[in-house]
Amino acid sequence: MRIARFSLNDVPQYAFVQTDDSDGKDYLVALSGFPFNSQAMQPTGKRYPIDGEGIRLLSPVIPSKVYGLAKNYEAHAVFMHEHGMTKVAHAPEDMMIFGKPSTSVIGPDDPIVFPSFSHDMNYEPEVAVVIGRIAKNVPVEHAMDYVLGFTCVNDVTLRDLQGSDPMWTRAKGFDTACPLGPWIQTELDWKDAAISFTLNGEDVPGASGTTARLIHGIPEQIAAISSFATLLPGDVIMTGTPNATGSLKPGDEAVVTIKGIGSLRNVVVRG
């Protein structure tokens, strides 16, 4: 099941995304209610084409917080070492967890703003986990019971600031640094989800990978994070980028694709 958040003439609401067998197109089946409470969402009887007039897909959630894992794939850890970003050549044994504020979140087709205080912006395509209910001190074996679904994320990073800012606050937390979308997919082979990336319409093989190669798996991530922070419905965990990353510049079109979810498109603009 796909759950989207959209606006119709600037009024936000939720919808199921359904494919019409007669024309093969996706439609938004508008819902009353909210996917993060105990009351079931109900169709309103209204349906809109995804590309209809006045329709705009929004970030599927506005989380209270976003957590991410750094160097959670061996290939990415090696890449960072080879490019002088870390002293250690391999992924660390312990999780490296960082945060992004809710103000960094944008949705599909929203612009990524290249801030004037940076000259090296990088893309990082990843699978994002969307928490469905309050999670605190969750054991690994029950962690997936707290997941509503999954979406695409581009963990946009200002690489030149990452070295000088040990907490990565500016490097990963600036406005527009967390594109999410296009919707939440509740059913996904999260143990082996394929990640790919295109830049200006060209595939970037070095940025592709699969969650099968995660060092710390998704249940372990949820358990670890919930041990020190209460995860609220709608909170997001970025599970890690699988391989090498590359630079973005104003005018670039960045598209993250997760097989089984869809594609998240954003264009870079100069701030």
N, C-alpha and C positions, 0 to 999 in steps of 0.2 A: 504494500500500500504506500502511495506517495501522498505526503501532506505538504501543501504549499501555503505560504503566506503571501498575499497579494493585496494590491490596492485597486479599487475601482473609483476613478475620479477622486483620487487622494484619500479614500476611506479604506483603511486596512481591514482585512478579514482573512479567515482561513478557508481552505478548500481541499477536497480530494482531487488529485490529478488522475483523470481517466482517459484512456485511448478509445476513441469511437471506431468500432470495427468497420463502419460503413465508409469512412473516408481516411482512416489511419491517423487522424490528427488528435492531439491532446487537448482536453478541455478541463476547465476549472469548475468543479461542482461545489458551489458555495456552501459553507457550513455555518450554523449557529453554534456558538460555544467556543471552547478553547481546549487544545489538546493536552494541557498540563493540569487538569483538575479531575475530580472524581465523576463529573457529569459527562455523559456520552455526547459527542458532537452529533448533530443532526443536520441532514441536508435541508437547505431552505427551498429547494425546488428550482433554483436559478443556476444556469450553466453558461459559462463564457468561454470563447476560444482564447487560448493562451496569448495569442497575438492580437486580440480584439482591441477595439478603440477604447481608450481610457484604462486599459489593463496594464499593470506593471507588477512583475514579480519582485518581492521584497526578500531580504534575508529571512530564512524560514524561522529563525528565533532571534530574540534580543536577549542574550544570556546575561545573567548577573555577573558572570566571570567566565573567562576562557583560560584553560590550562593547555600547555603544550609540552611535548617531550623532545629534547634536543638529542641529536646523535643516537637515535633509536634504531638505526639501520647501520650495519658495519660499513657499507659502501659510502654513506654520507659522512660518517666519522673519518674515513680515510681521505675523502675529498677535502674536508675542512683542514685536516692536517697538512695535506699536500699544498694547500693554498695559504699556509701560514696562519690559519685562524686558531689552531690549537697546537699545543706542544705534544699531545699524546696521539699516537698513530692509529689507535683502535678505539672502539666504543667503550665508554666507561661501564664498570660492573653495576654501579648504582644508577638509578634513574636521574636524569637531569631535567628537572621540572621548572618551567617558567610560566609567566602569566601575561595575558593581554587584557586590557580593560574593555568594557562593553562599547565604549566610544570608538574603538578601532573597527567595529563590525560594520560591513556594508553588504549589499545584496548583489544578485546577478545584474550585470550591465551597468552597475554603479562605477564611477571612475575611481581608480587608485591614484591618489594625489602624491606626486613625487615632491617631497618637501625641499625647500630651498637650502636647508642646512645639511643636505646629504648629496653625495655624487656617485653612490654605488647602491642601487636598489636591486635586490634579488628575489626571484620567485621560489616557492617551495610547495609543490602540490602534495596534498595529503588527504587521507580519510579522516573525517571528523565524527566523533560520537556525540549524540545529543541525549542528555540525561532526561528520563521521563518522570522520576519521582525522587523525593528527598533521600539522599544517600549519605550515610555516616558510618564509618567503621565497617564497611561492607566486606565480607569474606570473598576471596577469589571465586569460590565455587558458586556463589550466588550473584556475582557482579552483573552479569548480563540481564538479570531480572530488573535492573534499574535503568535499562537503556530503552528509550523510545525508538530511536532509529539512527540513521547515518546520513551525512551529507558531504559535499565536497568543500574543501577549504584551501585557500592559497595563503600560506604563512609568510606574507611579504615581510622582508627583512632588509634593513639598511646595513649592509655588510661593513661599510666603513666605520660605522658607529659602534658595531658590536664589540670590537676590540677595546675601544676606549671607555665603554660603558659596561662594567662587569655584571650589572644586574639586567642588562639588555632592555631597560625601560623605554628608552627612545627608539632603539634599533628595531624593536618588535611591537611597541605599544602606541606608535603614532596613529593619528586619525587615518582611517581607510586601510590599515595594515592587516585586516582580517576579513577578506571576502568570503562569504558563506553562501551555499545554494547548490542547485536551483530550488531544491525542496528536500524534505526529509523522507528517506526511504526506510520503511520499517522492516523490510525483509532483505537481507544481504548476506552473502557468503563472506562474513567479516574475517574469517580465518585465511582467506585467499582472495582478497579483493584487488583487482588489477588497477593500477594508477598510471595515467599517461598525461602528457602535457604538450600543447602546441603553442608556438610563439609566432604570431603573424601568419597563422595558417599552416606553418611548417611543424611537423612532428619533431620533438626533441627526445630522441631515444635515451639520452643520458639522464633524463629526469623521470623515467618510467620505473615501475617496480610493482611489488605485490606485498600485501600485509602478511603473507606467509613468511616473510623474512624479517618481521619485527623482532627485535631483541627482547623487549618487554611487551607481552601480548596485551590486548585490550582489557581482559578481565583483571590482569595484574595492575594495569594503569589505574583502573577505577578503584581497586582496593587500596593502592598506595595513596592516591590523592584523597580519597575519602577518609583516610586515617588521620589526616591533619586539617582537612577543610570539609565543611558540609557542602555537598553538591546539591544544588536546587534544580527543580524542573526547568529545563531549557538551557542549563549550563552545557558548555561544550568542552570536549577534550580533543585536541589535535594530536594524532597518534604518532606523527613523525614523517619526515620526507625521505623517500626510499633511496635516493641516489644523489648524483651531482646536481647542483643548481646553477643558474646563470643570471645574467644581468637583465634588467628591464630599463627602458628609457621612455620618455614621453612619446606618445603615439603608438606604442606597442599594444598589441592585443594578446592577452594572456588567457588561455583556456585550460582549465583543469577538468579532466574526465575520469570518473570512477565507473568501471564496468558494473552495471546493475543499479547505478544511481542516475547518472546523466552528466551534463557538462555545465561548468561554471565559467562564464565569460566576463572579463573586465578589461577596460582600456586604461592605460596610464596617461595622466595629464600632468603638466607642470604646475606646481604649487606657487 
